[in-house]
């Protein structure tokens, strides 16, 4: 029997169909528009399913703030605090206990979990939320979970959820899995096109549009900008235009402390309004109560790998139609709203339909090293929705061989296992290992921290200045990053030889009978056990 809830949501209408589908099939696809309630309702609805047999549910979220917020919301629904029945595991902060049966994790952390324990011991279902964002870690996580399901865990359930996705394509990847579609609860949203003046900087136009919207409409505002720098400049321009003390202007982007992010998504106090200046971090999984105005600049910032210099840079691009539709939907989550767009209406048709999957433009060295740890020298042995491009794989393989992480046959070496254990891009891991041999491991680890956590130590091109600022920074985020850097340095210093990963014995004894790269073995099913937290790995900014 499906669990019932006090507050009805549109997704409730299909929960019975979903539980039935997962009772008879090992995988399913759920397509549900924003506002349906899939993120916070589906895991709770599946918790009592007989096939789960008391095991855990792991749900993947693309960003830390979404993981925290969804876990907190589900815990509140149960009348509990996060860390009891529902918990979360993210970089720089987790709330998990022995009682936890629903773990909300970021995609990079799940990749570590399944690589360290291919059987996913004590886990009954893996849910991929907002899969349409198509991060590299989400694609890898799904490929590994599907491989484990076919080779080790036929009882494991996989559910892919999204608001904007080609459900049939995902279903085919999962062996013609059933597709469940839910209606949303979108209130009507009026769309107003303001156009774009190329001779005026985008931040000024956004500030003007927000100020005008505050005068013309009621409610709080959610404004989308490509990055933190644009948010800060818009905030300054907006402060000159909005003098009303009852209107609070707050930023929301990945480089902020968790506590600051959490305050940004709280509803405005009674009698007050809020303007949230956000990156794409607020596109999905988050509902900010009271928002009925969206102002969208139509831009997004995405990672692009530069093979000539071997680095990933952030590029400002036009947002996809799927993304701008998600943004528009934020205005109609709780009541009728209005969306202002800083482009002309005919330009919408020329936007790319979807955001390009990260696997098609990313540095694949980490993915290839992870595949080698999984026992797969060629990622083509795994099932990816979009196969990794061969030129990028060749370049990644050459790099990993040069770093000593792979041998000539593409197998992971002991040195490669040591690099992978640091949960960093291979180049940065190599930097720490080599620096430690010259007694500079701690400094190298600090450099790795500020490189992987955008905004730490400021944005100066002077690395010494950023290191100095990072060491002086007393914020919670900086403190957690320093602790992580200390662990990296200590790990390299004290582990002259890497310890075998929990999965390695099974990989060694597998021999014949592979299923797409996962060795078949006899699996003894047991109850949930308190797994130690995996090494944290979150590429980019969550």
C-alpha positions in Angstrom: 0.0 0.0 0.0 1.3 3.4 -1.0 2.1 5.8 1.9 -0.3 8.7 2.2 0.6 12.3 3.0 -1.2 15.2 4.7 -0.4 17.8 2.0 -1.5 16.7 -1.5 0.9 17.1 -4.4 0.3 16.4 -8.2 2.8 13.6 -8.1 0.6 11.7 -5.7 -1.7 10.7 -8.6 1.1 8.5 -10.1 2.7 7.1 -7.0 0.7 4.0 -7.2 1.7 3.4 -10.8 5.3 4.1 -10.0 5.4 1.6 -7.1 3.7 -1.0 -9.3 6.2 -0.4 -12.1 9.2 -0.8 -9.7 7.6 -3.9 -8.2 7.6 -5.7 -11.5 10.6 -4.1 -13.2 14.1 -3.2 -12.1 14.1 0.3 -13.6 11.7 3.0 -14.4 11.6 6.6 -15.8 9.6 9.3 -14.2 8.8 12.5 -16.2 7.3 15.2 -14.0 7.3 18.9 -14.6 8.4 21.5 -12.0 6.1 21.7 -9.0 4.9 18.1 -9.2 6.7 17.2 -6.0 8.8 14.3 -7.3 12.0 15.3 -5.4 10.5 15.3 -1.9 7.6 12.8 -2.3 8.9 9.9 -4.4 11.6 8.7 -2.0 9.2 8.7 1.0 6.5 6.9 -1.1 9.0 4.1 -1.9 10.2 3.7 1.6 7.6 1.0 2.5 7.8 -0.9 -0.8 8.1 -4.7 0.0 10.9 -5.1 -2.6 13.0 -2.5 -0.7 13.2 -5.0 2.2 14.4 -2.5 4.7 17.3 -1.4 2.5 18.3 2.2 1.8 17.3 4.6 -0.9 20.0 6.8 -2.4 18.8 9.9 -4.3 21.3 11.9 -6.4 21.0 15.7 -6.7 23.1 17.8 -9.0 23.9 20.4 -6.3 24.7 20.5 -2.6 22.0 23.1 -1.8 19.4 20.9 -3.5 20.6 17.8 -1.6 20.4 19.7 1.7 17.1 21.4 1.0 15.3 18.2 -0.2 16.6 16.2 2.7 15.4 18.8 5.2 12.0 19.0 3.5 11.5 15.2 3.6 12.6 15.1 7.2 10.2 17.8 8.1 7.4 15.9 6.4 8.1 13.0 8.7 8.2 15.3 11.7 12.0 14.7 12.1 15.3 16.4 11.7 17.7 15.7 8.8 20.0 12.9 9.8 17.3 10.6 11.2 15.2 8.7 8.6 16.3 11.1 5.9 19.9 12.4 5.7 22.2 13.9 3.2 25.9 13.6 2.2 27.6 16.5 0.5 31.0 18.0 0.5 31.8 20.0 3.6 28.8 18.8 5.5 26.7 15.6 6.0 23.9 14.5 8.3 23.7 10.7 8.3 23.1 8.2 11.2 22.6 4.5 11.6 18.8 5.2 11.4 19.1 6.8 8.0 17.2 5.0 5.2 17.0 7.8 2.6 20.4 9.3 1.7 20.4 12.4 -0.6 23.8 12.8 -2.1 25.5 14.8 -4.7 26.3 13.0 -8.0 30.1 13.0 -7.4 29.7 11.4 -4.0 27.6 8.6 -5.5 30.3 7.9 -8.0 32.7 7.4 -5.1 30.2 5.2 -3.2 29.6 2.8 -6.1 33.3 2.6 -7.0 34.2 1.8 -3.4 31.3 -0.7 -3.1 30.1 -2.0 -6.5 27.4 -4.1 -4.8 25.9 -1.1 -3.1 25.6 -3.2 0.0 22.4 -2.3 2.0 21.0 -0.2 -0.9 17.8 -1.1 -2.5 17.2 1.7 -4.9 19.1 4.5 -6.6 17.1 7.6 -7.8 18.7 10.0 -10.2 16.9 13.3 -9.8 17.0 16.2 -12.3 18.8 13.9 -14.7 18.2 16.3 -17.6 21.2 18.4 -16.3 23.4 15.6 -17.6 26.5 16.2 -15.6 29.5 13.9 -16.1 29.1 12.4 -12.7 25.4 11.7 -13.3 26.1 9.9 -16.6 28.9 7.9 -15.1 26.8 7.1 -12.0 24.0 5.8 -14.1 26.3 3.7 -16.3 27.9 2.1 -13.2 24.6 1.5 -11.5 23.2 -0.1 -14.6 26.3 -2.3 -14.9 26.1 -3.3 -11.2 22.5 -4.1 -11.6 23.1 -6.4 -14.6 26.2 -8.1 -13.2 25.9 -8.1 -9.4 22.5 -6.8 -8.1 19.5 -7.9 -10.1 17.3 -6.8 -7.2 18.6 -3.2 -7.3 16.0 -0.7 -8.5 17.0 2.3 -10.7 14.7 5.3 -11.1 15.6 8.2 -13.4 13.5 11.4 -12.7 13.4 14.7 -14.6 11.2 17.5 -15.6 12.5 17.9 -19.1 14.0 14.8 -20.6 13.4 12.4 -23.5 11.8 9.6 -21.4 11.8 7.1 -24.2 15.5 7.4 -24.8 16.3 6.8 -21.2 13.9 4.0 -21.0 15.6 2.2 -23.9 19.0 2.6 -22.1 17.4 0.9 -19.1 16.1 -2.1 -21.1 12.8 -0.7 -22.2 11.9 0.4 -18.7 8.3 1.7 -18.1 7.9 5.5 -18.3 5.5 7.2 -15.8 4.4 10.7 -16.6 3.0 13.1 -14.0 1.1 16.4 -14.4 2.6 19.4 -12.7 1.0 22.1 -10.6 2.1 25.0 -12.6 0.0 28.1 -12.1 -0.4 30.4 -15.1 2.7 32.5 -15.8 2.6 35.6 -18.0 5.7 36.0 -20.1 7.0 39.5 -21.0 9.8 40.0 -23.4 12.0 43.1 -22.7 14.6 42.7 -25.4 18.3 43.3 -25.0 20.3 46.5 -25.5 23.8 45.4 -26.7 25.3 48.8 -25.7 24.3 48.5 -22.1 25.9 45.9 -19.8 23.6 43.0 -18.8 23.8 43.8 -15.0 22.4 47.3 -15.5 19.6 46.0 -17.6 18.8 43.3 -15.1 18.8 45.9 -12.3 16.4 48.1 -14.3 14.1 45.1 -15.1 14.0 43.9 -11.5 13.3 47.4 -10.2 10.5 47.8 -12.7 9.0 44.4 -11.9 8.9 45.3 -8.2 6.9 48.4 -9.0 4.5 46.6 -11.4 3.9 43.3 -9.6 3.5 41.8 -6.1 5.6 39.1 -4.6 9.2 38.2 -4.3 11.6 38.0 -7.2 13.9 35.3 -8.5 16.4 36.7 -11.0 18.8 34.5 -13.1 22.3 35.6 -13.9 25.2 33.5 -15.3 27.7 33.9 -12.4 28.8 35.3 -9.1 30.5 38.4 -10.6 27.3 39.4 -12.5 25.3 38.8 -9.3 27.5 41.1 -7.3 27.4 43.9 -9.9 23.6 43.6 -10.3 23.2 43.7 -6.5 25.2 47.0 -6.4 23.2 48.5 -9.2 19.9 47.3 -7.7 20.8 48.9 -4.3 20.9 52.3 -6.1 17.4 51.7 -7.6 15.6 50.1 -4.7 15.4 52.1 -1.4 12.5 50.2 0.2 13.6 48.8 3.5 11.0 46.0 3.2 12.7 44.5 0.2 15.7 42.3 0.9 18.3 41.7 -1.9 20.2 38.4 -1.4 22.7 36.5 -3.7 22.5 32.7 -4.3 25.4 30.9 -6.0 27.6 27.9 -5.3 30.6 29.6 -3.7 28.6 30.9 -0.8 28.6 29.2 2.7 25.8 26.7 3.1 24.2 28.8 5.9 24.1 31.8 3.5 22.6 29.7 0.8 20.0 28.3 3.2 19.0 31.7 4.3 18.6 32.9 0.7 15.9 30.2 -0.1 13.9 30.9 3.1 10.6 32.8 2.4 10.5 36.6 3.2 9.0 37.5 6.6 5.4 38.7 6.6 5.0 42.1 5.1 8.4 42.0 3.3 9.6 41.0 -0.1 12.8 39.3 -1.2 14.9 39.6 -4.4 17.1 36.5 -4.9 19.9 37.0 -7.5 20.8 33.4 -8.5 22.8 31.4 -10.9 21.3 28.2 -12.5 21.7 26.7 -9.0 18.0 27.8 -8.5 16.6 26.3 -11.7 15.6 23.0 -10.3 14.8 21.2 -7.0 14.3 24.4 -5.0 11.0 26.2 -4.3 11.4 29.6 -2.7 8.0 30.4 -1.1 6.6 33.8 -2.2 8.4 34.0 -5.5 5.9 35.0 -8.3 8.3 37.1 -10.4 11.1 35.7 -12.4 13.6 37.9 -14.3 15.8 35.9 -16.7 18.9 37.3 -18.5 18.9 34.1 -20.8 22.5 33.3 -20.1 24.2 30.4 -18.4 27.8 29.5 -17.5 29.0 26.1 -18.4 32.4 24.2 -18.1 34.3 23.7 -21.4 37.5 21.7 -21.5 40.4 23.3 -23.4 42.5 20.4 -24.7 45.3 22.8 -25.9 46.0 24.0 -22.4 44.7 21.0 -20.5 42.3 23.1 -18.4 38.5 23.5 -18.0 37.3 27.0 -18.2 33.8 28.5 -17.7 32.1 29.8 -20.8 29.0 32.1 -20.9 26.5 30.7 -23.3 22.8 31.2 -24.2 20.7 29.0 -21.9 18.7 26.2 -23.5 15.0 26.3 -24.1 14.6 23.6 -21.5 16.5 25.7 -19.0 14.6 28.9 -19.6 11.3 27.0 -19.4 12.4 25.7 -16.0 13.3 29.2 -14.9 9.9 30.6 -16.1 8.2 27.8 -14.2 9.7 29.1 -10.9 7.2 32.0 -11.1 4.2 29.7 -11.0 5.1 27.2 -8.3 2.8 28.5 -5.6 0.6 31.1 -7.3 0.1 32.8 -10.7 3.2 34.7 -11.7 5.0 36.7 -14.3 8.4 36.1 -16.1 10.4 38.9 -17.7 12.9 37.8 -20.3 15.8 40.0 -21.5 15.5 38.9 -25.2 13.0 39.2 -28.0 10.3 36.5 -28.3 11.4 35.2 -31.7 14.9 34.4 -30.3 13.4 31.7 -28.0 13.0 29.4 -31.0 16.7 29.7 -31.8 17.9 28.6 -28.4 19.3 25.0 -28.2 16.6 22.6 -27.1 18.6 21.1 -24.2 21.9 21.8 -22.4 24.7 19.9 -24.0 25.7 16.9 -21.9 28.9 17.5 -20.0 30.4 14.2 -21.2 30.6 15.6 -24.8 32.8 18.6 -23.8 34.6 17.7 -20.6 38.0 16.5 -19.6 37.5 12.7 -19.4 40.6 11.8 -17.4 38.7 11.3 -14.1 36.0 9.3 -15.9 38.6 7.1 -17.5 40.5 6.6 -14.2 37.2 5.7 -12.5 36.4 3.2 -15.3 39.8 1.6 -14.9 39.1 1.3 -11.1 35.8 -0.4 -12.1 37.8 -2.9 -14.2 36.9 -1.4 -17.6 39.8 -0.2 -19.8 37.4 0.9 -22.5 34.3 2.9 -21.4 32.5 1.6 -24.5 31.9 -1.6 -22.4 29.5 0.5 -20.2 26.2 1.8 -21.3 26.2 5.6 -21.6 23.3 7.7 -22.9 25.9 9.6 -25.0 29.1 7.7 -25.5 32.3 9.6 -24.5 34.0 11.1 -27.6 36.9 9.0 -28.9 39.3 11.9 -29.3 38.7 13.1 -25.8 39.2 9.5 -24.5 42.4 9.2 -26.3 43.7 12.4 -24.9 42.6 11.4 -21.4 44.3 8.0 -21.7 47.6 9.6 -22.9 47.5 11.9 -19.9 46.8 9.1 -17.4 49.7 7.0 -18.8 52.0 10.0 -18.5 50.9 10.5 -14.9 51.6 6.8 -14.2 48.0 6.2 -13.3 47.3 3.7 -16.2 49.6 1.1 -17.7 50.0 0.6 -21.5 47.0 -1.7 -21.5 44.7 0.9 -19.8 44.7 -0.9 -16.4 44.9 1.2 -13.3 48.3 1.1 -11.5 49.0 1.3 -7.8 50.0 4.9 -8.4 46.7 5.4 -10.2 44.8 4.0 -7.2 46.7 6.4 -4.9 45.8 9.4 -7.1 42.2 8.4 -7.3 42.0 8.0 -3.5 42.4 11.7 -3.2 39.1 12.4 -4.9 40.6 15.1 -7.1 41.2 15.6 -10.8 44.3 13.4 -11.7 46.5 16.4 -12.4 45.9 18.0 -9.1 46.3 14.7 -7.3 49.6 14.1 -9.0 50.7 17.6 -7.9 50.0 16.8 -4.3 51.8 13.5 -4.4 54.9 14.9 -6.2 55.0 18.0 -3.9 54.8 15.8 -0.8 58.1 14.2 -1.9 59.7 17.6 -1.7 57.9 18.4 1.6 55.4 20.8 0.0 52.4 18.5 0.2 50.3 20.9 2.5 50.8 23.9 0.2 49.9 21.8 -2.9 46.8 20.5 -1.1 45.8 24.1 -0.4 46.3 25.1 -4.0 44.1 22.1 -5.0 41.4 23.3 -2.6 41.2 26.8 -4.0 41.3 25.5 -7.6 38.4 23.0 -7.1 36.3 25.4 -4.9 35.7 28.4 -7.0 35.7 31.7 -5.0 37.9 30.5 -2.2 40.7 33.0 -1.6 39.0 35.5 -4.0 39.4 35.7 -7.7 42.9 37.2 -8.1 45.2 35.9 -10.8 48.0 36.0 -8.1 48.0 32.5 -6.6 50.1 33.6 -3.6 47.5 36.3 -2.8 44.7 33.8 -3.1 46.5 31.4 -0.8 47.0 34.1 1.8 43.4 35.1 1.6 42.3 31.5 1.9 44.4 31.0 5.0 42.9 34.1 6.6 39.3 33.3 5.6 37.3 32.4 8.7 34.1 31.4 7.0 32.7 27.9 7.5 33.3 27.0 3.9 37.0 28.0 4.0 37.5 26.2 7.3 36.0 23.0 5.9 38.2 23.4 2.8 41.3 23.8 4.9 40.4 20.6 6.8 40.0 18.8 3.6 43.3 20.0 2.3 45.0 18.8 5.5 43.4 15.4 5.0 44.7 15.2 1.5 48.2 16.1 2.6 48.2 13.7 5.5 46.8 10.9 3.3 49.7 11.3 0.8 52.3 11.6 3.6 51.2 8.6 5.6 50.2 6.2 2.8 53.3 5.2 0.9 51.3 2.5 -0.7 47.5 2.7 -1.3 45.2 0.4 0.6 43.0 -1.8 -1.4 39.6 -0.4 -2.0 36.6 -2.4 -0.5 35.7 -3.6 -3.9 39.1 -4.7 -5.0 39.0 -8.2 -3.6 35.8 -8.9 -5.6 37.3 -7.4 -8.7 40.4 -9.7 -8.3 38.5 -12.9 -7.8 36.0 -12.2 -10.6 37.9 -13.9 -13.4 35.3 -14.9 -16.1 31.7 -13.9 -16.5 31.8 -10.1 -16.8 28.7 -8.1 -17.4 29.7 -5.0 -19.2 32.7 -4.6 -17.0 31.4 -5.7 -13.7 32.6 -9.2 -12.6 29.8 -11.6 -11.6 30.2 -13.1 -8.2 28.1 -14.7 -5.5 26.5 -12.0 -3.5 25.3 -12.5 0.0 22.5 -10.1 0.8 22.5 -8.6 4.2 20.8 -5.8 6.0 21.9 -2.2 6.0 25.3 -1.6 7.6 26.9 1.7 8.6 29.1 2.4 5.6 31.9 4.8 6.3 31.6 8.0 4.3 33.4 7.8 0.9 36.2 10.1 -0.1 34.4 13.2 -1.2 34.5 13.9 -5.0 32.5 16.8 -6.4 33.8 18.2 -9.7 33.2 21.8 -10.2 30.9 23.9 -8.1 27.8 22.3 -6.7 
